[in-house]
Amino acid sequence: MLIWTPVALALALGWPVLALHDDTGWPEIVSITAALAFAIGFVSMGCAWAIGRPPRSLRDAVLHLLWPCIFAALAAPFVYRTLIVSIAIAQSGTMRAPIPLQFAAAAEPVALLVGLPIALVSALTFCAVALVKPSREEWAGAPAQARN
């Protein structure tokens, strides 16, 4: 059973990187953002477990992973704007014309439109592989079928 968690994590975080493998720079950004969002989701799940309210359903576990991804998608245009300004200052030494905050706000719907389906599929993939257990009958039937 211990093997399923790393496999589930690799599948959940790996498929967006594979989808963007031809683009330069984006797979790294997507994988770092997804890993951070999933780490926050795992901390949230761990805190819920520590206070005695572990996720009892697949829906609860998916929501623990989705909320950080939603916040990451909301923050992405603003973080991207800050990075561009920082790189421009580092390269030229001075800031010539700042990028207006409205540009980042205008990119928000696109970030949500792209980020949320990716987050949902990744969270469902992780939860389906790592958390869905086969029934006792399936486990009991597996050795019997293997002997035949």
C-alpha positions as CSV (number, residue, x, y, z in Angstrom):
1,M,0.0,0.0,0.0
2,L,2.9,2.4,0.7
3,I,3.9,2.4,-3.0
4,W,0.6,4.0,-4.1
5,T,1.2,7.4,-2.6
6,P,4.4,8.2,-4.5
7,V,2.8,6.7,-7.7
8,A,-0.3,8.8,-7.2
9,L,1.8,11.9,-6.6
10,A,3.9,11.3,-9.7
11,L,0.8,10.8,-11.8
12,A,-1.0,13.9,-10.4
13,L,2.0,16.2,-10.8
14,G,3.5,14.6,-13.9
15,W,0.6,14.8,-16.4
16,P,0.6,18.7,-16.7
17,V,4.3,18.7,-17.2
18,L,3.9,16.1,-20.0
19,A,1.2,18.1,-21.6
20,L,3.5,21.2,-21.7
21,H,6.8,19.3,-22.5
22,D,7.3,21.3,-25.8
23,D,7.1,24.7,-24.1
24,T,10.2,26.2,-22.6
25,G,10.0,27.2,-19.0
26,W,6.4,26.4,-18.4
27,P,6.8,22.8,-17.3
28,E,9.1,23.9,-14.5
29,I,6.8,26.7,-13.3
30,V,3.8,24.4,-13.4
31,S,5.5,21.6,-11.5
32,I,6.9,23.9,-8.8
33,T,3.5,25.6,-8.4
34,A,1.6,22.2,-8.3
35,A,4.1,20.8,-5.8
36,L,3.7,23.8,-3.5
37,A,0.0,23.7,-3.7
38,F,-0.1,19.9,-3.1
39,A,2.3,20.4,-0.2
40,I,-0.1,22.9,1.4
41,G,-3.0,20.5,0.8
42,F,-1.1,17.7,2.5
43,V,-0.4,20.0,5.5
44,S,-4.1,20.9,5.6
45,M,-5.0,17.2,5.5
46,G,-2.4,16.4,8.2
47,C,-3.8,19.2,10.4
48,A,-7.3,18.0,10.0
49,W,-6.1,14.5,10.9
50,A,-4.2,15.9,14.0
51,I,-7.3,17.6,15.3
52,G,-9.4,14.4,14.9
53,R,-11.3,15.3,11.7
54,P,-9.6,13.3,9.0
55,P,-11.1,13.4,5.5
56,R,-13.8,10.7,5.5
57,S,-14.7,10.8,1.9
58,L,-13.1,11.3,-1.5
59,R,-14.8,14.7,-1.7
60,D,-13.1,15.9,1.5
61,A,-9.7,14.8,0.4
62,V,-10.1,16.4,-3.1
63,L,-11.2,19.7,-1.4
64,H,-8.1,19.6,0.8
65,L,-6.0,19.5,-2.4
66,L,-8.2,21.9,-4.4
67,W,-8.2,24.9,-2.1
68,P,-4.5,25.6,-2.3
69,C,-4.6,25.1,-6.1
70,I,-7.4,27.7,-6.3
71,F,-5.3,30.2,-4.4
72,A,-2.2,29.4,-6.5
73,A,-4.3,30.0,-9.7
74,L,-5.5,33.3,-8.2
75,A,-2.0,34.4,-7.3
76,A,-0.3,33.3,-10.5
77,P,-0.8,36.5,-12.6
78,F,0.4,38.7,-9.7
79,V,3.4,36.6,-9.0
80,Y,4.2,36.5,-12.7
81,R,4.0,40.3,-12.8
82,T,6.3,40.6,-9.8
83,L,8.8,38.3,-11.4
84,I,8.9,40.2,-14.6
85,V,9.4,43.5,-12.8
86,S,12.2,41.9,-10.7
87,I,14.0,40.5,-13.7
88,A,13.7,43.8,-15.6
89,I,15.2,45.7,-12.6
90,A,18.0,43.1,-12.2
91,Q,18.9,43.3,-15.9
92,S,18.8,47.1,-16.4
93,G,19.5,48.4,-12.9
94,T,16.5,50.7,-13.0
95,M,12.8,50.2,-13.6
96,R,11.7,51.9,-16.8
97,A,8.0,51.5,-16.9
98,P,6.2,49.4,-14.3
99,I,3.6,46.9,-15.5
100,P,0.2,48.1,-14.4
101,L,-1.6,46.0,-11.8
102,Q,-4.6,46.0,-14.1
103,F,-2.7,43.8,-16.5
104,A,-2.3,41.1,-13.9
105,A,-6.0,41.5,-12.9
106,A,-7.0,41.2,-16.5
107,A,-5.1,37.8,-16.8
108,E,-7.0,36.4,-13.7
109,P,-9.9,34.8,-15.7
110,V,-7.4,33.0,-18.0
111,A,-5.4,31.8,-15.0
112,L,-8.5,30.4,-13.4
113,L,-9.7,28.9,-16.7
114,V,-6.5,27.1,-17.2
115,G,-5.5,26.4,-13.6
116,L,-8.7,25.0,-12.1
117,P,-9.3,22.1,-14.5
118,I,-5.6,21.1,-14.2
119,A,-6.0,21.3,-10.4
120,L,-9.2,19.3,-10.4
121,V,-7.8,16.5,-12.6
122,S,-4.6,16.4,-10.6
123,A,-6.5,16.2,-7.3
124,L,-8.9,13.5,-8.6
125,T,-5.9,11.5,-10.0
126,F,-4.1,11.6,-6.7
127,C,-7.1,10.7,-4.6
128,A,-8.2,8.0,-6.9
129,V,-4.8,6.3,-7.0
130,A,-3.7,6.9,-3.4
131,L,-6.9,6.8,-1.4
132,V,-9.3,4.5,-3.1
133,K,-8.9,1.0,-1.6
134,P,-10.1,-2.2,-3.1
135,S,-12.7,-4.0,-1.2
136,R,-11.9,-7.0,1.0
137,E,-13.6,-9.3,-1.6
138,E,-11.3,-8.0,-4.3
139,W,-8.2,-8.6,-2.1
140,A,-9.4,-12.0,-1.0
141,G,-10.2,-13.0,-4.6
142,A,-6.8,-11.9,-6.0
143,P,-4.7,-14.7,-4.5
144,A,-7.3,-17.3,-5.4
145,Q,-7.3,-16.2,-9.0
146,A,-3.5,-16.1,-9.1
147,R,-3.4,-19.8,-8.0
148,N,-5.7,-20.9,-10.8
